[in-house]
Amino acid sequence: MKQLKIGGKFSASEISLGCMRISGMGKKEAENLIRTALDSGIDFFDHADIYGGGKSEEVFAEAISGTPSLREKICIQSKCAIHDGIYDFSKEHILKSVEGSLRRLKTDYLDVLLLHRPDTLMEPEEVAEAFTELRKSGKVRYFGVSNQKPLQMELLNHSLEDKLIINQLQLSLCHTGMIDSGLNVNMQINPARDLDGSVLEYCRLNNITIQAWSPFQYGFFEGVFIGSEKYPELNKVLDRLAEQYNATPSAIAIAWILRHPAGIQPIIGTTNAKRVQEICKASEINLSRMEWYELYKAAGNQLP
């Protein structure tokens, strides 16, 4: 597994395992999943305080409890801010959420804390106080956000001593808005609509790592495009390239994200250990420019 420099600060596997769906797994099943991920080269694990109502963090902690030395060899990321149907960037909630995650994960620190989606009632100075307190106490090493536009990050960074190093955004072959708008500049067509404030270019300029969530989904949790009758042309190309590279279509879909020079880190959320192995083959695949654009167009995108 290739390593990626996260936000220019530390190295981690270029593919991350998302732990949202592990809340219902038994200890042995979770151990097998995490062991397989580690054996495949994954050392970055993504959580959130709301995943499984906190149960996902507890299951993860139990699964790695048999190897205490493992903690220093992996990166654990969690997210906070969503509760009771609202978003909450208050200092009180951030500190309380981190304490909860640390307790459930049975660890003294998080490698990364993300603010989960934007909070329009955010007071940047209050967030800055929380982040500074967490860093100085050793409870969080680095900070980031999810689903934020450039100016939202600018507003927050203006007050932060600990600058943001990650922005977690939805990206897949069938959810390419941040790419579409950059390819259709000066065009009066729907793909030219910049709904994200050129977030892809902004993150590249500011050394902020984009983490791609739901890399196999189309729409907003509408379904998986691999094998879907809604995307016959895309699946035809995925199958052909999978055979060519001796990989699965899922690995090709991840290789497509990894091929982008922005250094994007896909977060895969499968709980199937065998599929984790198969997907990680993507780190060995370097799609050509022609193959990258062929997949992009096969997904229904047109170039101007």
C-alpha positions as CSV (number, residue, x, y, z in Angstrom):
1,M,0.0,0.0,0.0
2,K,1.4,3.4,-1.0
3,Q,1.6,6.1,1.6
4,L,0.1,9.6,1.4
5,K,1.2,12.7,3.1
6,I,-1.9,13.9,5.0
7,G,-2.1,17.7,4.9
8,G,1.6,17.8,4.6
9,K,1.9,16.7,8.2
10,F,2.1,12.9,8.5
11,S,2.1,9.8,6.3
12,A,-0.7,7.2,6.2
13,S,-2.1,4.7,3.8
14,E,-3.6,6.2,0.7
15,I,-6.8,4.2,1.3
16,S,-8.7,4.4,4.6
17,L,-11.2,2.1,6.2
18,G,-14.4,3.7,7.2
19,C,-15.9,2.2,10.4
20,M,-19.5,3.5,10.2
21,R,-21.0,0.0,9.6
22,I,-19.0,-2.1,12.1
23,S,-21.4,-1.4,15.0
24,G,-23.3,-4.6,14.5
25,M,-20.2,-6.9,14.1
26,G,-19.1,-9.4,16.7
27,K,-15.6,-9.2,18.2
28,K,-14.1,-12.0,16.0
29,E,-15.7,-10.6,12.9
30,A,-14.4,-7.1,13.6
31,E,-10.9,-8.4,14.4
32,N,-10.8,-10.3,11.1
33,L,-11.9,-7.1,9.2
34,I,-9.3,-4.9,10.9
35,R,-6.5,-7.5,10.6
36,T,-7.3,-7.9,6.9
37,A,-7.1,-4.1,6.5
38,L,-3.8,-4.0,8.3
39,D,-2.4,-6.9,6.3
40,S,-3.5,-5.1,3.1
41,G,-1.6,-2.0,4.1
42,I,-4.4,0.2,5.6
43,D,-3.3,2.0,8.7
44,F,-5.9,4.8,8.8
45,F,-9.3,4.2,10.3
46,D,-12.2,6.7,10.1
47,H,-14.9,7.0,12.8
48,A,-17.5,9.5,14.0
49,D,-19.2,9.8,17.4
50,I,-22.6,9.2,15.8
51,Y,-21.7,6.0,13.9
52,G,-23.9,3.3,15.5
53,G,-24.7,5.8,18.3
54,G,-21.1,5.4,19.4
55,K,-21.1,1.6,19.2
56,S,-18.8,1.6,16.1
57,E,-16.0,3.1,18.2
58,E,-16.6,0.6,21.0
59,V,-16.5,-2.4,18.6
60,F,-13.3,-1.1,17.1
61,A,-11.6,-0.6,20.5
62,E,-12.6,-4.2,21.5
63,A,-11.3,-5.6,18.2
64,I,-7.8,-4.1,18.7
65,S,-7.6,-4.6,22.4
66,G,-5.6,-7.8,22.1
67,T,-2.7,-5.9,20.6
68,P,-1.9,-2.9,22.7
69,S,1.2,-2.0,20.7
70,L,-1.0,-1.5,17.6
71,R,-2.3,1.9,18.7
72,E,1.0,3.6,17.9
73,K,1.1,2.1,14.4
74,I,-2.3,3.3,13.2
75,C,-4.1,6.5,12.7
76,I,-7.5,6.9,14.3
77,Q,-9.8,9.7,13.1
78,S,-13.2,10.6,14.5
79,K,-15.7,13.3,13.8
80,C,-18.1,15.3,16.0
81,A,-20.8,18.1,15.8
82,I,-24.0,16.2,14.8
83,H,-26.4,15.6,17.6
84,D,-30.2,15.7,18.2
85,G,-30.8,16.6,14.5
86,I,-28.6,19.8,14.6
87,Y,-25.0,20.8,14.0
88,D,-23.0,22.1,17.0
89,F,-19.5,23.6,16.8
90,S,-19.7,25.0,20.4
91,K,-16.6,24.6,22.5
92,E,-18.6,22.7,25.1
93,H,-19.9,20.2,22.6
94,I,-16.5,19.6,20.9
95,L,-14.7,18.9,24.1
96,K,-17.5,16.7,25.4
97,S,-17.6,14.7,22.1
98,V,-13.9,14.1,22.1
99,E,-14.0,12.8,25.7
100,G,-16.8,10.4,24.6
101,S,-14.8,9.2,21.6
102,L,-11.6,8.7,23.6
103,R,-13.5,6.7,26.2
104,R,-15.3,4.5,23.7
105,L,-12.1,4.0,21.6
106,K,-10.1,3.3,24.8
107,T,-7.3,5.6,23.7
108,D,-5.6,8.7,25.1
109,Y,-5.7,10.6,21.9
110,L,-7.1,11.0,18.4
111,D,-4.7,11.4,15.5
112,V,-7.3,13.6,13.7
113,L,-10.6,15.2,14.7
114,L,-13.0,16.4,12.0
115,L,-15.9,18.8,12.4
116,H,-18.8,16.8,10.9
117,R,-20.5,19.0,8.3
118,P,-20.8,22.9,8.6
119,D,-22.5,24.7,11.4
120,T,-23.8,28.1,10.3
121,L,-23.9,29.2,14.0
122,M,-20.2,28.5,14.3
123,E,-18.1,31.1,16.2
124,P,-14.5,30.5,14.9
125,E,-12.9,31.8,18.1
126,E,-14.8,29.3,20.2
127,V,-13.7,26.5,17.9
128,A,-10.1,27.7,18.1
129,E,-10.3,27.6,21.9
130,A,-11.5,24.0,21.8
131,F,-8.9,22.9,19.3
132,T,-6.0,24.6,21.2
133,E,-7.1,23.0,24.5
134,L,-7.3,19.6,22.8
135,R,-3.9,19.9,21.2
136,K,-2.2,21.2,24.3
137,S,-3.7,18.4,26.4
138,G,-2.5,15.8,23.9
139,K,-6.0,14.6,23.2
140,V,-6.0,15.5,19.5
141,R,-3.0,15.9,17.1
142,Y,-4.6,17.3,14.0
143,F,-7.8,18.9,12.9
144,G,-10.1,19.0,9.8
145,V,-13.6,19.3,8.6
146,S,-16.1,17.6,6.3
147,N,-18.3,18.9,3.5
148,Q,-17.1,22.5,3.7
149,K,-16.6,25.1,1.0
150,P,-13.3,27.1,0.7
151,L,-14.7,30.2,2.4
152,Q,-16.0,28.2,5.3
153,M,-12.6,26.8,5.8
154,E,-11.0,30.3,5.4
155,L,-13.4,31.7,8.0
156,L,-12.4,28.9,10.5
157,N,-8.7,29.0,9.7
158,H,-8.6,32.7,10.3
159,S,-9.0,32.1,14.0
160,L,-7.2,28.7,14.2
161,E,-3.7,28.2,15.5
162,D,-4.0,24.6,14.4
163,K,-4.8,24.9,10.7
164,L,-7.1,22.4,9.0
165,I,-5.4,19.6,7.1
166,I,-8.4,17.5,5.9
167,N,-11.7,18.1,4.2
168,Q,-13.9,15.0,3.8
169,L,-16.1,15.3,0.7
170,Q,-18.3,12.9,-1.3
171,L,-16.6,11.8,-4.5
172,S,-17.0,8.9,-6.8
173,L,-17.1,8.2,-10.5
174,C,-20.8,9.0,-10.3
175,H,-20.6,12.0,-8.0
176,T,-18.1,14.3,-9.7
177,G,-19.4,17.8,-9.2
178,M,-16.1,19.2,-7.9
179,I,-14.4,17.9,-11.0
180,D,-17.1,18.8,-13.5
181,S,-17.2,22.5,-12.8
182,G,-13.4,22.7,-13.3
183,L,-13.7,21.0,-16.7
184,N,-16.7,23.1,-17.9
185,V,-15.4,26.6,-17.3
186,N,-17.1,29.4,-19.3
187,M,-19.9,27.0,-20.4
188,Q,-23.6,27.7,-19.9
189,I,-24.5,24.1,-19.1
190,N,-25.4,22.3,-15.9
191,P,-22.0,20.7,-15.3
192,A,-20.4,24.2,-15.2
193,R,-22.3,25.1,-12.0
194,D,-19.8,25.5,-9.3
195,L,-21.6,24.4,-6.2
196,D,-18.5,23.8,-4.1
197,G,-16.5,27.0,-4.6
198,S,-13.7,25.3,-6.5
199,V,-13.0,23.2,-3.4
200,L,-10.8,20.8,-5.3
201,E,-8.4,23.5,-6.4
202,Y,-8.5,25.3,-3.0
203,C,-7.5,22.2,-1.1
204,R,-4.7,21.5,-3.5
205,L,-3.4,25.1,-3.1
206,N,-3.6,24.9,0.7
207,N,-2.2,21.4,1.2
208,I,-5.5,20.1,2.6
209,T,-6.1,16.4,1.9
210,I,-9.5,15.6,0.5
211,Q,-10.9,12.3,1.8
212,A,-13.5,10.8,-0.6
213,W,-16.5,9.3,1.2
214,S,-19.0,7.0,-0.4
215,P,-16.6,6.2,-3.3
216,F,-19.0,3.6,-4.8
217,Q,-22.2,5.5,-4.4
218,Y,-24.2,7.6,-6.9
219,G,-26.4,10.4,-5.7
220,F,-26.8,10.9,-2.0
221,F,-26.9,7.2,-0.8
222,E,-29.1,6.3,-3.7
223,G,-27.2,3.2,-4.5
224,V,-23.9,1.6,-5.6
225,F,-23.1,2.1,-9.3
226,I,-21.0,-1.1,-9.6
227,G,-23.2,-3.7,-11.2
228,S,-26.1,-1.2,-11.5
229,E,-28.3,-1.3,-14.6
230,K,-28.4,2.5,-14.4
231,Y,-24.7,2.6,-15.5
232,P,-24.3,0.0,-18.2
233,E,-21.5,1.8,-20.1
234,L,-19.5,2.5,-17.0
235,N,-19.8,-1.1,-15.8
236,K,-18.7,-2.3,-19.2
237,V,-15.5,-0.2,-19.0
238,L,-15.0,-1.1,-15.3
239,D,-15.2,-4.8,-16.2
240,R,-12.8,-4.5,-19.1
241,L,-10.2,-2.6,-17.0
242,A,-10.7,-5.0,-14.1
243,E,-9.8,-7.9,-16.4
244,Q,-6.9,-6.0,-17.8
245,Y,-5.4,-5.2,-14.4
246,N,-6.4,-8.5,-12.8
247,A,-8.5,-6.6,-10.3
248,T,-12.1,-6.1,-9.4
249,P,-14.3,-3.3,-10.7
250,S,-14.3,-1.8,-7.2
251,A,-10.5,-1.6,-7.2
252,I,-10.7,0.2,-10.6
253,A,-13.2,2.7,-9.2
254,I,-10.8,3.4,-6.3
255,A,-7.8,3.6,-8.6
256,W,-9.7,6.2,-10.6
257,I,-9.8,8.4,-7.5
258,L,-6.2,7.7,-6.6
259,R,-5.1,8.7,-10.1
260,H,-6.0,12.3,-9.5
261,P,-2.9,14.4,-8.7
262,A,-4.7,16.1,-5.7
263,G,-3.7,13.1,-3.6
264,I,-7.2,12.2,-2.5
265,Q,-7.6,9.5,0.2
266,P,-10.7,7.3,-0.5
267,I,-12.6,6.0,2.6
268,I,-14.0,2.5,1.9
269,G,-16.8,1.4,4.2
270,T,-17.2,-2.3,3.5
271,T,-17.3,-4.8,6.3
272,N,-16.4,-7.6,4.0
273,A,-12.8,-8.6,4.7
274,K,-12.3,-10.2,1.3
275,R,-13.6,-7.1,-0.5
276,V,-11.1,-5.0,1.5
277,Q,-8.3,-7.1,0.1
278,E,-9.6,-6.8,-3.4
279,I,-10.1,-3.0,-3.2
280,C,-6.6,-2.4,-1.8
281,K,-5.2,-3.8,-5.1
282,A,-6.1,-0.2,-6.4
283,S,-2.9,1.1,-4.7
284,E,-0.9,-1.0,-7.3
285,I,-2.9,0.3,-10.3
286,N,-1.8,3.4,-12.1
287,L,-4.5,4.2,-14.7
288,S,-3.4,6.0,-17.8
289,R,-4.8,9.5,-18.7
290,M,-6.8,7.9,-21.5
291,E,-8.3,5.3,-19.1
292,W,-9.1,7.9,-16.5
293,Y,-11.0,10.0,-19.0
294,E,-12.7,7.0,-20.5
295,L,-14.1,6.0,-17.1
296,Y,-15.2,9.6,-16.5
297,K,-17.1,9.8,-19.7
298,A,-18.5,6.3,-19.3
299,A,-20.1,7.5,-16.1
300,G,-22.2,9.9,-18.2
301,N,-20.0,12.9,-18.1
302,Q,-19.4,14.9,-21.3
303,L,-16.3,17.0,-22.0
304,P,-16.9,20.4,-23.6
